[in-house]
Structures are given as structure tokens and as C-alpha cells.
Amino acid sequence: MTVLEYGEKIAGLLVEGDWPSIEAEIYGIHLPDGWQGKVKPIFDDLKGRRVAVKVIPFDELPDHSLLWLKMAPQEVLECTKSAVTVSYSDGEGENSGSIDLAIYERDDKYSILMVGG
């Protein structure tokens, strides 16, 4: 599986609104208790939308994302070279946006990297 294929898999789960499967894909570091309640609504907003997936280098993520992500241990960052941008819309050109997800690669498997403080 490539990073793009993994991103497309995640995008499919987002469109389906399959939170249990999405949550299982998250590799969390220092996430606070109850983090799911804060993250789930962001992902729920993509349910039923049209989506497109693009792979970008990790370092091209927005600064506000990198600020948190770079608090991960060095060995994790060394295995996080890419991210996916999932762009979404309601199909009518309104209610559109995107979500960026850092992709952690280990043991030939991918996960969504999330880091809390």
C-alpha cells in the first residue's frame, strides 16, 4: 500500500462516517483524556461529502499543525515523512475545506499521527 492508497482508505472511512475504524487508525502521543470527543466532530464533518486526496511532504503541513506534531519523539518523526490532505465539499462548491493528516509509517503499516500537549 502506498501513502496515497492509505489516504484514500482514510477518506473512504471519513465519507462513511466510520468513527470506530478511523479511531483505530490514529497513533496518538500525549493525547489528553477525552481527546476522541474533540477530534470526532472534525472528522464527522466530512461524512457524506465529496473528497479528494493529495499526498504532501510532512514539512509542508501548516505551521500550526507542525508546532504540535514536532513534539513527537524523534524516532516517530523520522518515520513521518508524508501527510495527506483530504479536500472536501458538499458537491455544490459550498461548505468546502480540507483536513491535513500526518502519516506515521512503521513496520510497513500506516497510521494517522496525532500529538497532544
A tleap script that builds the chain and sets N, CA, C and O, in Angstrom:
source leaprc.protein.ff14SB
mol = sequence {
  NMET THR VAL LEU GLU TYR GLY GLU LYS ILE
  ALA GLY LEU LEU VAL GLU GLY ASP TRP PRO
  SER ILE GLU ALA GLU ILE TYR GLY ILE HIE
  LEU PRO ASP GLY TRP GLN GLY LYS VAL LYS
  PRO ILE PHE ASP ASP LEU LYS GLY ARG ARG
  VAL ALA VAL LYS VAL ILE PRO PHE ASP GLU
  LEU PRO ASP HIE SER LEU LEU TRP LEU LYS
  MET ALA PRO GLN GLU VAL LEU GLU CYS THR
  LYS SER ALA VAL THR VAL SER TYR SER ASP
  GLY GLU GLY GLU ASN SER GLY SER ILE ASP
  LEU ALA ILE TYR GLU ARG ASP ASP LYS TYR
  SER ILE LEU MET VAL GLY CGLY
}
set mol.1.N position { 0.853 -1.177 0.000 }
set mol.1.CA position { 0.000 0.000 0.000 }
set mol.1.C position { 0.898 1.239 0.000 }
set mol.1.O position { 1.913 1.280 0.695 }
set mol.2.N position { 0.516 2.233 -0.779 }
set mol.2.CA position { 1.235 3.499 -0.812 }
set mol.2.C position { 0.568 4.497 0.134 }
set mol.2.O position { -0.530 4.252 0.633 }
set mol.3.N position { 1.232 5.613 0.374 }
set mol.3.CA position { 0.643 6.653 1.210 }
set mol.3.C position { -0.652 7.170 0.573 }
set mol.3.O position { -1.630 7.421 1.276 }
set mol.4.N position { -0.661 7.328 -0.745 }
set mol.4.CA position { -1.878 7.778 -1.421 }
set mol.4.C position { -3.015 6.777 -1.237 }
set mol.4.O position { -4.148 7.167 -0.956 }
set mol.5.N position { -2.721 5.512 -1.393 }
set mol.5.CA position { -3.757 4.488 -1.190 }
set mol.5.C position { -4.267 4.513 0.246 }
set mol.5.O position { -5.463 4.353 0.489 }
set mol.6.N position { -3.359 4.714 1.190 }
set mol.6.CA position { -3.777 4.800 2.589 }
set mol.6.C position { -4.666 6.034 2.788 }
set mol.6.O position { -5.697 5.958 3.456 }
set mol.7.N position { -4.269 7.148 2.216 }
set mol.7.CA position { -5.081 8.358 2.307 }
set mol.7.C position { -6.468 8.158 1.725 }
set mol.7.O position { -7.455 8.644 2.278 }
set mol.8.N position { -6.546 7.447 0.619 }
set mol.8.CA position { -7.849 7.161 0.005 }
set mol.8.C position { -8.678 6.241 0.900 }
set mol.8.O position { -9.898 6.388 0.979 }
set mol.9.N position { -8.032 5.310 1.564 }
set mol.9.CA position { -8.732 4.437 2.515 }
set mol.9.C position { -9.319 5.280 3.652 }
set mol.9.O position { -10.486 5.120 4.011 }
set mol.10.N position { -8.506 6.174 4.215 }
set mol.10.CA position { -8.978 7.037 5.300 }
set mol.10.C position { -10.104 7.938 4.804 }
set mol.10.O position { -11.100 8.126 5.503 }
set mol.11.N position { -9.957 8.490 3.617 }
set mol.11.CA position { -11.009 9.349 3.055 }
set mol.11.C position { -12.324 8.579 2.931 }
set mol.11.O position { -13.395 9.124 3.197 }
set mol.12.N position { -12.237 7.316 2.526 }
set mol.12.CA position { -13.442 6.493 2.433 }
set mol.12.C position { -14.104 6.307 3.791 }
set mol.12.O position { -15.330 6.355 3.901 }
set mol.13.N position { -13.299 6.097 4.821 }
set mol.13.CA position { -13.848 5.953 6.172 }
set mol.13.C position { -14.494 7.263 6.640 }
set mol.13.O position { -15.526 7.249 7.312 }
set mol.14.N position { -13.881 8.386 6.280 }
set mol.14.CA position { -14.436 9.692 6.648 }
set mol.14.C position { -15.790 9.917 5.979 }
set mol.14.O position { -16.740 10.368 6.619 }
set mol.15.N position { -15.870 9.604 4.701 }
set mol.15.CA position { -17.121 9.782 3.964 }
set mol.15.C position { -18.210 8.880 4.535 }
set mol.15.O position { -19.374 9.274 4.600 }
set mol.16.N position { -17.833 7.677 4.946 }
set mol.16.CA position { -18.789 6.745 5.539 }
set mol.16.C position { -19.163 7.131 6.968 }
set mol.16.O position { -20.184 6.683 7.489 }
set mol.17.N position { -18.338 7.959 7.596 }
set mol.17.CA position { -18.583 8.319 8.990 }
set mol.17.C position { -18.289 7.173 9.941 }
set mol.17.O position { -18.930 7.047 10.984 }
set mol.18.N position { -17.323 6.339 9.584 }
set mol.18.CA position { -16.991 5.148 10.363 }
set mol.18.C position { -15.980 5.502 11.461 }
set mol.18.O position { -14.798 5.172 11.357 }
set mol.19.N position { -16.457 6.174 12.510 }
set mol.19.CA position { -15.571 6.634 13.576 }
set mol.19.C position { -14.776 5.509 14.233 }
set mol.19.O position { -13.577 5.691 14.447 }
set mol.20.N position { -15.363 4.356 14.568 }
set mol.20.CA position { -14.544 3.305 15.206 }
set mol.20.C position { -13.337 2.894 14.354 }
set mol.20.O position { -12.253 2.657 14.887 }
set mol.21.N position { -13.523 2.811 13.049 }
set mol.21.CA position { -12.400 2.448 12.176 }
set mol.21.C position { -11.387 3.576 12.062 }
set mol.21.O position { -10.183 3.327 12.002 }
set mol.22.N position { -11.868 4.816 12.031 }
set mol.22.CA position { -10.962 5.970 11.979 }
set mol.22.C position { -10.143 6.028 13.268 }
set mol.22.O position { -8.923 6.187 13.226 }
set mol.23.N position { -10.807 5.899 14.394 }
set mol.23.CA position { -10.116 5.957 15.683 }
set mol.23.C position { -9.025 4.887 15.772 }
set mol.23.O position { -7.958 5.127 16.337 }
set mol.24.N position { -9.297 3.719 15.219 }
set mol.24.CA position { -8.314 2.630 15.241 }
set mol.24.C position { -7.081 2.956 14.395 }
set mol.24.O position { -6.025 2.355 14.592 }
set mol.25.N position { -7.199 3.889 13.465 }
set mol.25.CA position { -6.085 4.276 12.595 }
set mol.25.C position { -5.198 5.360 13.212 }
set mol.25.O position { -4.147 5.680 12.656 }
set mol.26.N position { -5.597 5.922 14.335 }
set mol.26.CA position { -4.875 7.037 14.933 }
set mol.26.C position { -3.784 6.537 15.873 }
set mol.26.O position { -4.033 5.737 16.775 }
set mol.27.N position { -2.584 7.023 15.640 }
set mol.27.CA position { -1.456 6.768 16.527 }
set mol.27.C position { -1.284 8.036 17.346 }
set mol.27.O position { -0.764 9.035 16.850 }
set mol.28.N position { -1.716 7.999 18.587 }
set mol.28.CA position { -1.715 9.185 19.429 }
set mol.28.C position { -0.554 9.225 20.397 }
set mol.28.O position { -0.160 8.211 20.972 }
set mol.29.N position { -0.016 10.422 20.565 }
set mol.29.CA position { 1.065 10.662 21.514 }
set mol.29.C position { 0.649 11.821 22.406 }
set mol.29.O position { 0.317 12.899 21.913 }
set mol.30.N position { 0.666 11.607 23.699 }
set mol.30.CA position { 0.330 12.647 24.681 }
set mol.30.C position { -1.061 13.250 24.463 }
set mol.30.O position { -1.275 14.433 24.726 }
set mol.31.N position { -1.993 12.446 23.989 }
set mol.31.CA position { -3.352 12.959 23.808 }
set mol.31.C position { -4.050 12.988 25.162 }
set mol.31.O position { -3.908 12.054 25.951 }
set mol.32.N position { -4.798 14.044 25.438 }
set mol.32.CA position { -5.455 14.155 26.746 }
set mol.32.C position { -6.637 13.198 26.856 }
set mol.32.O position { -7.167 12.729 25.849 }
set mol.33.N position { -7.037 12.916 28.082 }
set mol.33.CA position { -8.238 12.116 28.290 }
set mol.33.C position { -9.394 12.784 27.560 }
set mol.33.O position { -9.535 14.007 27.589 }
set mol.34.N position { -10.203 11.989 26.918 }
set mol.34.CA position { -11.366 12.512 26.208 }
set mol.34.C position { -11.057 13.151 24.868 }
set mol.34.O position { -11.893 13.868 24.318 }
set mol.35.N position { -9.873 12.903 24.334 }
set mol.35.CA position { -9.490 13.506 23.053 }
set mol.35.C position { -10.455 13.129 21.932 }
set mol.35.O position { -10.665 13.901 20.996 }
set mol.36.N position { -11.038 11.940 22.036 }
set mol.36.CA position { -11.940 11.480 20.980 }
set mol.36.C position { -13.115 12.441 20.792 }
set mol.36.O position { -13.545 12.692 19.666 }
set mol.37.N position { -13.626 12.970 21.891 }
set mol.37.CA position { -14.754 13.893 21.815 }
set mol.37.C position { -14.415 15.205 21.140 }
set mol.37.O position { -15.299 15.896 20.632 }
set mol.38.N position { -13.133 15.553 21.134 }
set mol.38.CA position { -12.698 16.777 20.464 }
set mol.38.C position { -12.376 16.538 18.996 }
set mol.38.O position { -12.576 17.423 18.164 }
set mol.39.N position { -11.886 15.364 18.679 }
set mol.39.CA position { -11.456 15.056 17.317 }
set mol.39.C position { -12.612 14.542 16.457 }
set mol.39.O position { -12.710 14.894 15.282 }
set mol.40.N position { -13.465 13.735 17.018 }
set mol.40.CA position { -14.554 13.111 16.255 }
set mol.40.C position { -15.410 14.129 15.504 }
set mol.40.O position { -15.712 13.891 14.334 }
set mol.41.N position { -15.817 15.248 16.105 }
set mol.41.CA position { -16.648 16.202 15.356 }
set mol.41.C position { -15.960 16.770 14.114 }
set mol.41.O position { -16.622 17.077 13.123 }
set mol.42.N position { -14.647 16.907 14.164 }
set mol.42.CA position { -13.916 17.395 12.987 }
set mol.42.C position { -14.046 16.391 11.857 }
set mol.42.O position { -14.292 16.761 10.709 }
set mol.43.N position { -13.879 15.113 12.190 }
set mol.43.CA position { -13.988 14.073 11.176 }
set mol.43.C position { -15.444 13.855 10.749 }
set mol.43.O position { -15.711 13.559 9.585 }
set mol.44.N position { -16.374 13.999 11.679 }
set mol.44.CA position { -17.795 13.825 11.350 }
set mol.44.C position { -18.248 14.806 10.282 }
set mol.44.O position { -19.166 14.513 9.515 }
set mol.45.N position { -17.609 15.968 10.228 }
set mol.45.CA position { -17.996 16.998 9.271 }
set mol.45.C position { -17.760 16.557 7.825 }
set mol.45.O position { -18.298 17.166 6.899 }
set mol.46.N position { -16.970 15.518 7.626 }
set mol.46.CA position { -16.690 15.045 6.266 }
set mol.46.C position { -17.651 13.949 5.801 }
set mol.46.O position { -17.617 13.537 4.642 }
set mol.47.N position { -18.498 13.486 6.701 }
set mol.47.CA position { -19.419 12.397 6.361 }
set mol.47.C position { -20.321 12.813 5.198 }
set mol.47.O position { -20.955 13.868 5.226 }
set mol.48.N position { -20.361 11.961 4.185 }
set mol.48.CA position { -21.237 12.165 3.039 }
set mol.48.C position { -20.753 13.199 2.036 }
set mol.48.O position { -21.457 13.487 1.068 }
set mol.49.N position { -19.597 13.753 2.235 }
set mol.49.CA position { -19.075 14.785 1.333 }
set mol.49.C position { -18.282 14.173 0.186 }
set mol.49.O position { -17.868 13.015 0.236 }
set mol.50.N position { -18.088 14.973 -0.833 }
set mol.50.CA position { -17.165 14.603 -1.904 }
set mol.50.C position { -15.766 14.921 -1.408 }
set mol.50.O position { -15.533 15.978 -0.823 }
set mol.51.N position { -14.847 14.014 -1.640 }
set mol.51.CA position { -13.484 14.224 -1.159 }
set mol.51.C position { -12.465 13.949 -2.257 }
set mol.51.O position { -12.725 13.215 -3.211 }
set mol.52.N position { -11.309 14.557 -2.091 }
set mol.52.CA position { -10.156 14.294 -2.950 }
set mol.52.C position { -8.943 14.211 -2.028 }
set mol.52.O position { -8.870 14.917 -1.023 }
set mol.53.N position { -8.004 13.356 -2.371 }
set mol.53.CA position { -6.835 13.114 -1.527 }
set mol.53.C position { -5.567 13.487 -2.291 }
set mol.53.O position { -5.405 13.164 -3.468 }
set mol.54.N position { -4.680 14.174 -1.587 }
set mol.54.CA position { -3.391 14.554 -2.159 }
set mol.54.C position { -2.317 14.271 -1.110 }
set mol.54.O position { -2.516 14.537 0.075 }
set mol.55.N position { -1.183 13.733 -1.548 }
set mol.55.CA position { -0.049 13.481 -0.663 }
set mol.55.C position { 0.872 14.699 -0.718 }
set mol.55.O position { 1.177 15.219 -1.792 }
set mol.56.N position { 1.308 15.142 0.466 }
set mol.56.CA position { 2.256 16.249 0.553 }
set mol.56.C position { 3.388 15.847 1.506 }
set mol.56.O position { 3.197 14.975 2.354 }
set mol.57.N position { 4.547 16.464 1.377 }
set mol.57.CA position { 5.616 16.199 2.344 }
set mol.57.C position { 5.200 16.685 3.729 }
set mol.57.O position { 4.513 17.699 3.856 }
set mol.58.N position { 5.609 15.973 4.747 }
set mol.58.CA position { 5.286 16.313 6.130 }
set mol.58.C position { 5.620 17.768 6.436 }
set mol.58.O position { 4.826 18.475 7.055 }
set mol.59.N position { 6.791 18.210 6.003 }
set mol.59.CA position { 7.239 19.568 6.317 }
set mol.59.C position { 6.424 20.662 5.638 }
set mol.59.O position { 6.600 21.840 5.945 }
set mol.60.N position { 5.539 20.291 4.721 }
set mol.60.CA position { 4.683 21.281 4.069 }
set mol.60.C position { 3.339 21.457 4.775 }
set mol.60.O position { 2.482 22.214 4.319 }
set mol.61.N position { 3.167 20.754 5.883 }
set mol.61.CA position { 1.959 20.969 6.677 }
set mol.61.C position { 1.974 22.397 7.208 }
set mol.61.O position { 3.042 22.994 7.346 }
set mol.62.N position { 0.803 22.950 7.509 }
set mol.62.CA position { 0.764 24.309 8.068 }
set mol.62.C position { 1.539 24.391 9.389 }
set mol.62.O position { 1.623 23.421 10.142 }
set mol.63.N position { 2.097 25.567 9.645 }
set mol.63.CA position { 2.900 25.777 10.848 }
set mol.63.C position { 2.152 25.418 12.128 }
set mol.63.O position { 2.745 24.861 13.053 }
set mol.64.N position { 0.846 25.733 12.194 }
set mol.64.CA position { 0.087 25.438 13.411 }
set mol.64.C position { -0.020 23.928 13.647 }
set mol.64.O position { -0.103 23.490 14.794 }
set mol.65.N position { -0.018 23.144 12.596 }
set mol.65.CA position { -0.025 21.684 12.746 }
set mol.65.C position { 1.357 21.171 13.134 }
set mol.65.O position { 1.491 20.325 14.018 }
set mol.66.N position { 2.381 21.694 12.463 }
set mol.66.CA position { 3.744 21.241 12.741 }
set mol.66.C position { 4.174 21.556 14.166 }
set mol.66.O position { 4.956 20.813 14.758 }
set mol.67.N position { 3.670 22.649 14.718 }
set mol.67.CA position { 4.005 23.021 16.086 }
set mol.67.C position { 3.722 21.875 17.038 }
set mol.67.O position { 4.554 21.556 17.888 }
set mol.68.N position { 2.551 21.249 16.907 }
set mol.68.CA position { 2.171 20.125 17.769 }
set mol.68.C position { 2.856 18.836 17.344 }
set mol.68.O position { 3.409 18.115 18.174 }
set mol.69.N position { 2.817 18.552 16.056 }
set mol.69.CA position { 3.349 17.281 15.570 }
set mol.69.C position { 4.832 17.127 15.885 }
set mol.69.O position { 5.289 16.022 16.176 }
set mol.70.N position { 5.579 18.207 15.830 }
set mol.70.CA position { 7.019 18.118 16.070 }
set mol.70.C position { 7.364 17.901 17.542 }
set mol.70.O position { 8.541 17.816 17.894 }
set mol.71.N position { 6.347 17.811 18.405 }
set mol.71.CA position { 6.576 17.441 19.794 }
set mol.71.C position { 6.645 15.923 19.967 }
set mol.71.O position { 6.901 15.432 21.067 }
set mol.72.N position { 6.417 15.188 18.886 }
set mol.72.CA position { 6.534 13.726 18.932 }
set mol.72.C position { 8.002 13.355 19.119 }
set mol.72.O position { 8.887 14.130 18.758 }
set mol.73.N position { 8.263 12.192 19.673 }
set mol.73.CA position { 9.647 11.742 19.816 }
set mol.73.C position { 10.359 11.674 18.455 }
set mol.73.O position { 9.732 11.425 17.426 }
set mol.74.N position { 11.648 11.895 18.473 }
set mol.74.CA position { 12.437 11.926 17.235 }
set mol.74.C position { 12.269 10.648 16.413 }
set mol.74.O position { 12.194 10.706 15.186 }
set mol.75.N position { 12.211 9.501 17.081 }
set mol.75.CA position { 12.079 8.239 16.327 }
set mol.75.C position { 10.744 8.158 15.589 }
set mol.75.O position { 10.651 7.502 14.551 }
set mol.76.N position { 9.724 8.811 16.108 }
set mol.76.CA position { 8.425 8.859 15.412 }
set mol.76.C position { 8.508 9.822 14.233 }
set mol.76.O position { 8.022 9.520 13.144 }
set mol.77.N position { 9.124 10.980 14.453 }
set mol.77.CA position { 9.256 11.962 13.373 }
set mol.77.C position { 10.080 11.417 12.215 }
set mol.77.O position { 9.819 11.742 11.057 }
set mol.78.N position { 11.059 10.602 12.520 }
set mol.78.CA position { 11.877 10.003 11.458 }
set mol.78.C position { 11.060 9.071 10.569 }
set mol.78.O position { 11.444 8.799 9.432 }
set mol.79.N position { 9.942 8.587 11.083 }
set mol.79.CA position { 9.062 7.685 10.331 }
set mol.79.C position { 7.809 8.401 9.841 }
set mol.79.O position { 6.844 7.761 9.423 }
set mol.80.N position { 7.828 9.721 9.895 }
set mol.80.CA position { 6.677 10.517 9.448 }
set mol.80.C position { 7.175 11.469 8.370 }
set mol.80.O position { 7.542 12.608 8.655 }
set mol.81.N position { 7.186 10.997 7.145 }
set mol.81.CA position { 7.730 11.758 6.018 }
set mol.81.C position { 6.657 12.416 5.170 }
set mol.81.O position { 6.941 13.351 4.421 }
set mol.82.N position { 5.422 11.935 5.283 }
set mol.82.CA position { 4.342 12.400 4.410 }
set mol.82.C position { 3.105 12.766 5.206 }
set mol.82.O position { 2.962 12.437 6.384 }
set mol.83.N position { 2.233 13.450 4.522 }
set mol.83.CA position { 0.909 13.766 5.056 }
set mol.83.C position { -0.066 13.676 3.894 }
set mol.83.O position { 0.327 13.714 2.728 }
set mol.84.N position { -1.327 13.558 4.227 }
set mol.84.CA position { -2.349 13.615 3.190 }
set mol.84.C position { -3.268 14.792 3.493 }
set mol.84.O position { -3.605 15.073 4.643 }
set mol.85.N position { -3.652 15.457 2.433 }
set mol.85.CA position { -4.660 16.497 2.525 }
set mol.85.C position { -5.942 15.917 1.945 }
set mol.85.O position { -5.979 15.499 0.788 }
set mol.86.N position { -6.988 15.898 2.758 }
set mol.86.CA position { -8.293 15.441 2.291 }
set mol.86.C position { -9.134 16.696 2.096 }
set mol.86.O position { -9.557 17.335 3.059 }
set mol.87.N position { -9.367 17.036 0.831 }
set mol.87.CA position { -10.208 18.187 0.496 }
set mol.87.C position { -11.634 17.693 0.371 }
set mol.87.O position { -11.881 16.597 -0.133 }
set mol.88.N position { -12.575 18.509 0.832 }
set mol.88.CA position { -13.972 18.075 0.806 }
set mol.88.C position { -14.884 19.217 0.385 }
set mol.88.O position { -14.553 20.396 0.514 }
set mol.89.N position { -16.032 18.823 -0.117 }
set mol.89.CA position { -17.070 19.796 -0.456 }
set mol.89.C position { -18.415 19.091 -0.390 }
set mol.89.O position { -18.499 17.867 -0.288 }
set mol.90.N position { -19.456 19.898 -0.451 }
set mol.90.CA position { -20.796 19.316 -0.455 }
set mol.90.C position { -21.255 19.016 -1.876 }
set mol.90.O position { -22.385 18.577 -2.089 }
set mol.91.N position { -20.383 19.252 -2.842 }
set mol.91.CA position { -20.704 18.968 -4.228 }
set mol.91.C position { -21.294 20.151 -4.958 }
set mol.91.O position { -21.484 20.092 -6.173 }
set mol.92.N position { -21.583 21.211 -4.257 }
set mol.92.CA position { -22.156 22.396 -4.878 }
set mol.92.C position { -21.202 23.572 -4.794 }
set mol.92.O position { -21.594 24.705 -5.072 }
set mol.93.N position { -19.961 23.322 -4.418 }
set mol.93.CA position { -18.977 24.373 -4.323 }
set mol.93.C position { -19.015 25.148 -3.021 }
set mol.93.O position { -18.183 26.028 -2.800 }
set mol.94.N position { -19.959 24.839 -2.167 }
set mol.94.CA position { -20.038 25.490 -0.866 }
set mol.94.C position { -19.662 24.478 0.204 }
set mol.94.O position { -19.537 23.283 -0.064 }
set mol.95.N position { -19.484 24.980 1.423 }
set mol.95.CA position { -19.126 24.110 2.541 }
set mol.95.C position { -17.941 23.218 2.184 }
set mol.95.O position { -17.994 21.995 2.313 }
set mol.96.N position { -16.886 23.860 1.738 }
set mol.96.CA position { -15.705 23.102 1.352 }
set mol.96.C position { -14.539 23.464 2.256 }
set mol.96.O position { -14.567 24.475 2.958 }
set mol.97.N position { -13.530 22.634 2.228 }
set mol.97.CA position { -12.338 22.858 3.025 }
set mol.97.C position { -11.421 21.668 2.900 }
set mol.97.O position { -11.537 20.877 1.965 }
set mol.98.N position { -10.519 21.543 3.833 }
set mol.98.CA position { -9.605 20.408 3.807 }
set mol.98.C position { -9.123 20.110 5.226 }
set mol.98.O position { -9.191 20.944 6.129 }
set mol.99.N position { -8.644 18.907 5.372 }
set mol.99.CA position { -8.053 18.473 6.634 }
set mol.99.C position { -6.727 17.800 6.282 }
set mol.99.O position { -6.646 16.983 5.365 }
set mol.100.N position { -5.699 18.165 7.032 }
set mol.100.CA position { -4.371 17.597 6.824 }
set mol.100.C position { -4.085 16.558 7.890 }
set mol.100.O position { -4.332 16.784 9.074 }
set mol.101.N position { -3.566 15.426 7.466 }
set mol.101.CA position { -3.275 14.321 8.382 }
set mol.101.C position { -1.845 13.844 8.169 }
set mol.101.O position { -1.493 13.398 7.077 }
set mol.102.N position { -1.021 13.937 9.207 }
set mol.102.CA position { 0.340 13.411 9.149 }
set mol.102.C position { 0.265 11.890 9.156 }
set mol.102.O position { -0.537 11.300 9.880 }
set mol.103.N position { 1.105 11.266 8.347 }
set mol.103.CA position { 1.085 9.809 8.220 }
set mol.103.C position { 2.373 9.216 8.800 }
set mol.103.O position { 3.476 9.467 8.313 }
set mol.104.N position { 2.191 8.428 9.844 }
set mol.104.CA position { 3.287 7.743 10.526 }
set mol.104.C position { 3.428 6.350 9.909 }
set mol.104.O position { 2.454 5.601 9.833 }
set mol.105.N position { 4.641 6.005 9.468 }
set mol.105.CA position { 4.899 4.713 8.831 }
set mol.105.C position { 5.781 3.869 9.737 }
set mol.105.O position { 6.870 4.292 10.127 }
set mol.106.N position { 5.308 2.679 10.067 }
set mol.106.CA position { 6.116 1.763 10.861 }
set mol.106.C position { 5.732 0.328 10.515 }
set mol.106.O position { 4.558 0.005 10.334 }
set mol.107.N position { 6.739 -0.512 10.429 }
set mol.107.CA position { 6.524 -1.936 10.140 }
set mol.107.C position { 5.632 -2.138 8.920 }
set mol.107.O position { 4.733 -2.980 8.931 }
set mol.108.N position { 5.883 -1.364 7.873 }
set mol.108.CA position { 5.110 -1.450 6.628 }
set mol.108.C position { 3.626 -1.185 6.817 }
set mol.108.O position { 2.804 -1.666 6.037 }
set mol.109.N position { 3.275 -0.419 7.853 }
set mol.109.CA position { 1.890 -0.033 8.103 }
set mol.109.C position { 1.832 1.469 8.292 }
set mol.109.O position { 2.822 2.099 8.666 }
set mol.110.N position { 0.680 2.031 8.034 }
set mol.110.CA position { 0.477 3.469 8.161 }
set mol.110.C position { -0.522 3.768 9.272 }
set mol.110.O position { -1.409 2.967 9.565 }
set mol.111.N position { -0.359 4.932 9.882 }
set mol.111.CA position { -1.291 5.426 10.891 }
set mol.111.C position { -1.369 6.943 10.755 }
set mol.111.O position { -0.481 7.583 10.191 }
set mol.112.N position { -2.457 7.501 11.288 }
set mol.112.CA position { -2.597 8.951 11.371 }
set mol.112.C position { -1.903 9.375 12.664 }
set mol.112.O position { -2.266 8.907 13.743 }
set mol.113.N position { -0.912 10.253 12.564 }
set mol.113.CA position { -0.198 10.722 13.744 }
set mol.113.C position { -0.925 11.926 14.346 }
set mol.113.O position { -1.206 12.902 13.651 }
set mol.114.N position { -1.222 11.846 15.631 }
set mol.114.CA position { -1.793 12.966 16.369 }
set mol.114.C position { -0.988 13.135 17.646 }
set mol.114.O position { -0.690 12.168 18.348 }
set mol.115.N position { -0.641 14.387 17.933 }
set mol.115.CA position { 0.168 14.687 19.114 }
set mol.115.C position { -0.533 15.758 19.923 }
set mol.115.O position { -0.953 16.789 19.398 }
set mol.116.N position { -0.650 15.491 21.212 }
set mol.116.CA position { -1.219 16.472 22.139 }
set mol.116.C position { -0.138 17.023 23.042 }
set mol.116.O position { 1.022 16.619 22.975 }
set mol.117.N position { -0.540 17.949 23.884 }
set mol.117.CA position { 0.458 18.566 24.752 }
set mol.117.C position { 0.113 18.443 26.205 }
set mol.117.O position { 0.863 18.916 27.059 }
savepdb mol mol.pdb
quit
